Structures are given as structure tokens and as C-alpha cells.
Amino acid sequence: MPNFLVVYGSRYGSTEKYARFIAERLGCAALPAEKTKAADLKACNAVIFGGGVYAGKIAGWKRASRLIRKAGIKRLVLFVCGLADPARQKTRDEAKQLFYRHLPAETAQKTPVFCLRGGMDYAKLNFTHRTMMAMLLSFLRRKKERSEEDEKLLESYGKKIDFYDEQTALPVVSAAENL
Ligand SMILES: Cc1cc2nc3c(=O)[nH]c(=O)nc-3n(C[C@H](O)[C@H](O)[C@H](O)COP(=O)(O)O)c2cc1C
């Protein structure tokens, strides 16, 4: 079994919960990307990274990918945590594209990427995130042909939604065990 480390980028806790669950299953540590140092990666040879999706970016991925590259770690499993439905091909393709921005092509090809679902509590969003969501929702209201997902986002505006389901993280654990 490789020496695992789970690294995560989380703003409001959903990704962190998945990361901690995965780390517990693998019997390793889970560290937030912003506190992870080069020395932490020296002690391991396989990394599981998960990050929350924020309007075309994955929280913590830029920093984590740099550390992973520098440490020469080739055994990787990646997951995003977002609101978008993982059953849709579009959600899975977008997640890969976001990861691939900071991943050498040869590593990308053999790296499993998973999409897990998080949640959102509007009452807890910071000013910037609340403003971004207000802009997105105003755009969706004006959109002529809204998808089912758009409608669901509109319905949930201002409320608390939570899709967290730790069972959905088990394939991430299996992928890591099979590295
Ligand atoms: C400003 C903002 C932008 C977001 N953009 C996306 C997005 O593009 N795709 C998506 O699936 N979820 C998006 N989300 C939802 C988050 O990914 C979701 O809340 C996730 O659980 C966040 O993870 P965290 O709790 O670990 O920070 C967005 C949330 C906010 C507040």
C-alpha cells in the first residue's frame, strides 16, 4: 500500500468532510492545501486531492498541483466537490478540464477524476461569494432556455442545500487503494 496523503481546498466545509472521510478510510492525514508544505509531500508517494468548485476554479488546486509536481508524485486521485450533478457528462468533463490546467498531460491521462456533490448555505456565504451567486441567479432568471439544473438552483436561491453523501466518496477510496 502506498503512503497516502489527502490534500483539500474547501471554503465552507463540504470538501473537507469528504477529505476527512477518505483519509480516515485510507488511514492517513488530511491537510488543507493552504497549510500543506513541500515537506508534507516528501513523506508520501500517493496523493488524493479534492477541491470545491468556484466558478471555473478548484479551490486549492493551483497550490497543491505545484507542490505535487515539485515532489514528483505521479500517483494521484482527484475529486471536485460542487453543486453540479455528477450524473451529467458536462459536469465530469468540466471537472477534468479544470484539473488539467495544472497537470502535465502524461499524468492527466492516468489520473482518476471524481465528482462529488457538496452543498451551500446562503446565510454563511461571504460577501464576494454572495455577490457572485446573486449575479449568476440574475443571469439565470433572464436566460430563455433553462436546464433542470438551472431551475433547481433558482428554486434553492437564498436557502440551505446539502447533497453531502459520504457513500459517494467510496469510489475515491477504492481508486486510491488500486493505485
Ligand atoms: C461563488 C460560488 C461559485 C460556485 N461555482 C460553482 C460551479 O461553477 N460549479 C459547481 O458545481 N458548484 C459551484 N459552487 C458550489 C460549490 O462548489 C459548493 O458549495 C461546494 O460544496 C463548495 O465546497 P466547500 O464547502 O468545500 O467550499 C459555487 C459556489 C459559490 C459560493
Ligand as a Chemical Component Dictionary entry (heavy atoms), coordinates in Angstrom:
data_LIG
# 
_chem_comp.id                   LIG 
_chem_comp.type                 NON-POLYMER 
_chem_comp.pdbx_formal_charge   0 
_chem_comp.three_letter_code    LIG 
# 
loop_
_chem_comp_atom.comp_id 
_chem_comp_atom.atom_id 
_chem_comp_atom.alt_atom_id 
_chem_comp_atom.type_symbol 
_chem_comp_atom.charge 
_chem_comp_atom.model_Cartn_x 
_chem_comp_atom.model_Cartn_y 
_chem_comp_atom.model_Cartn_z 
_chem_comp_atom.pdbx_ordinal 
LIG C1  C1  C 0 -19.477 31.776 -5.740  1  
LIG C2  C2  C 0 -19.716 30.330 -5.933  2  
LIG C3  C3  C 0 -19.476 29.731 -7.153  3  
LIG C4  C4  C 0 -19.728 28.372 -7.346  4  
LIG N1  N1  N 0 -19.497 27.819 -8.576  5  
LIG C5  C5  C 0 -19.788 26.514 -8.780  6  
LIG C6  C6  C 0 -19.607 25.923 -10.055 7  
LIG O1  O1  O 0 -19.150 26.555 -11.005 8  
LIG N2  N2  N 0 -19.935 24.604 -10.201 9  
LIG C7  C7  C 0 -20.426 23.850 -9.162  10 
LIG O2  O2  O 0 -20.701 22.668 -9.347  11 
LIG N3  N3  N 0 -20.598 24.391 -7.926  12 
LIG C8  C8  C 0 -20.297 25.692 -7.722  13 
LIG N4  N4  N 0 -20.459 26.249 -6.472  14 
LIG C9  C9  C 0 -20.917 25.400 -5.358  15 
LIG C10 C10 C 0 -19.751 24.911 -4.504  16 
LIG O3  O3  O 0 -18.858 24.166 -5.275  17 
LIG C11 C11 C 0 -20.319 24.059 -3.378  18 
LIG O4  O4  O 0 -20.942 24.934 -2.475  19 
LIG C12 C12 C 0 -19.278 23.204 -2.672  20 
LIG O5  O5  O 0 -19.919 22.414 -1.696  21 
LIG C13 C13 C 0 -18.200 24.070 -2.047  22 
LIG O6  O6  O 0 -17.271 23.279 -1.376  23 
LIG P1  P1  P 0 -16.703 23.708 0.077   24 
LIG O7  O7  O 0 -17.905 23.706 1.010   25 
LIG O8  O8  O 0 -15.755 22.661 0.419   26 
LIG O9  O9  O 0 -16.086 25.052 -0.064  27 
LIG C14 C14 C 0 -20.219 27.596 -6.266  28 
LIG C15 C15 C 0 -20.430 28.201 -5.022  29 
LIG C16 C16 C 0 -20.197 29.551 -4.846  30 
LIG C17 C17 C 0 -20.461 30.151 -3.498  31 
# 
loop_
_chem_comp_bond.comp_id 
_chem_comp_bond.atom_id_1 
_chem_comp_bond.atom_id_2 
_chem_comp_bond.value_order 
_chem_comp_bond.pdbx_ordinal 
LIG C1  C2  SING 1  
LIG C2  C3  SING 2  
LIG C2  C16 DOUB 3  
LIG C3  C4  DOUB 4  
LIG C4  N1  SING 5  
LIG C4  C14 SING 6  
LIG N1  C5  DOUB 7  
LIG C5  C6  SING 8  
LIG C5  C8  SING 9  
LIG C6  O1  DOUB 10 
LIG C6  N2  SING 11 
LIG N2  C7  SING 12 
LIG C7  O2  DOUB 13 
LIG C7  N3  SING 14 
LIG N3  C8  DOUB 15 
LIG C8  N4  SING 16 
LIG N4  C9  SING 17 
LIG N4  C14 SING 18 
LIG C9  C10 SING 19 
LIG C10 O3  SING 20 
LIG C10 C11 SING 21 
LIG C11 O4  SING 22 
LIG C11 C12 SING 23 
LIG C12 O5  SING 24 
LIG C12 C13 SING 25 
LIG C13 O6  SING 26 
LIG O6  P1  SING 27 
LIG P1  O7  DOUB 28 
LIG P1  O8  SING 29 
LIG P1  O9  SING 30 
LIG C14 C15 DOUB 31 
LIG C15 C16 SING 32 
LIG C16 C17 SING 33 
# 
